[in-house]
């Protein structure tokens, strides 16, 4: 519990009702708008919520209680009332989900319907034939809704691209026979193909391949189709569960699983003989097995005589899906090709040395490393991007075709603003083409960048990939395979930020393998925010001097106050006191769900900043959004309009049209984002919200990433006492099982 004196909940910053920072017996500075909040205090803390690697919701509802305020203005009262209604709704949902079977309790939509039906069938409450029928709507309590909530687009069951209506209809018949929702027909065809009907009849557990379906749901479907033939020891079930567990591991970032861990997970799914299930999956080609030598194993002793055989080096057994195994092996091969090929002849060594000598110190080291090597790793914070820009400027001066690739249009344009114009390196593309900058996706698709040569390789000599920790194995493999022999690749990024949303930890594995030169930036991030973030990177949450209110702590007692203070900061305090308008202030919170997740915050911020009926799939022109065209990709933008084509968005100057049936799945409001969605981007001001229920979600990389999104001003809406310093000091990034480091060491045995 917070130890601050009780104050008026809705007091504006600068009024006597504002609270001091948690952990501070007395306020030591004023808040954003004159509030008594500690400026630059490192003793702030967070709260609990969870978020998956791709930014999807795995959070829990907030647990804070609403404090009763004193004198309140009408607007503040309305906001607090809205939050009380939201918390009541969440508590009702939590109560409804109480069940002896907890798995799948956080699903929604079709998958939630399927889970509820399976439970009903298993308990005998409903016959199979009626289990998946829509229940009669329950009477709803009449209550005013202070915050207007946009209505989502109804889920569409349109055929997948290339799927015939006949195939979808056939699958719909099978699903109906098994008591499953007809709405799953199109996703099933998209995953299993035109012959999906026969596949499901032969092996009902193939339903697990559809995203969102869980084992207990597939079990219920199989029992309905197979009857007495269905059992937990069915070989088809064991194989399907093995594949499903490996897919879930990939969602968590692993490219493979240790065999004992996979066997244990299968046992938890009530597979009687998990070893046989794994062997069956391997025999059918659904998974692959690997043996990687253990680095920690001691060297084998020399044989005592000619008849004594040397001891074998211990290995670990890994099981993985073919898709990620091939990507990781292809990436290792491509990186070895770059390291072993001779860089393109481009000027003399003296020319490179002159370019290095004329650059700042860290940039000069980077230029020298790139001059002699095909692969170089460059580490540093935001300020280190100037060194990458200096490298590209030097390369172009030597006649090389140099390009930079960022993960988002905002990152591309931000880097392009740092770079010198280079008319000669411009090529077909958009955005930062005039300065040789593109997005990774645009570079690979050909929509941006220099295009391809006659052999299909990217038509460039030097490529700098920014925010390299965001590279997953599949994207990295495609990028490396696209580079011509003799090209130079620089992977540049901050090793302290969150890893990629997709499987793998490419940048971290390369750093650990030490197979190529590494250049660490000596350019510090400036100002109090840079000082604070640098300390977090080494596990220290330091107090920093912030005379210009660059860092401000806003303590809160509960979820309702956290939402109210966040809206107040974005809409009023930061624009008035700091001069940063609301549209340039980004809210960051640990998860999507809960009373202070992105959904609740976005609803409150929309009502304050751009109220409207949400006529276009829950959105109105002017709404801030985040578009996810693919898992793991998040593109902030703004709604322009909607018409028969779909929802028109402006994402950092790129015009995007999202088809109506894709809006619900790929577009969310974006006043508030998760740290995973915000990584790689920066805003003039950031409001990081750490509610009281977010403690378990906090790690050092999360805090480092969230705090580092602010350029000029950082406000921390802080809800618990010691969770944040504990996370910074003691909670590292969750480990991922990958094979890239071992593969690289096999390719480059001389690496340290």
Helices and strands as residue ranges (DSSP letters): H 74-96, H 109-123, G 128-130, H 165-177, H 184-192, H 196-202, G 204-209, H 215-226, G 227-229, H 235-251, E 257-258, H 259-268, H 274-283, E 288-293, E 315-320, H 322-340, H 349-357, H 361-372, E 375-379, G 382-384, H 385-397, E 402-406, H 409-418, G 423-425, G 433-435, E 437-439, H 440-445, E 462-465, G 468-470, H 473-481, E 488-493, H 506-513, E 517-520, H 527-537, E 551-555, H 559-568, I 569-573, H 574-577, G 582-584, E 585-589, H 598-609, E 624-627, E 635-643, E 646-651, E 654-658, H 660-666, E 667-669, E 672-673, H 675-678, E 683-690, G 695-697, H 700-707, E 710-718, H 723-730, H 740-747
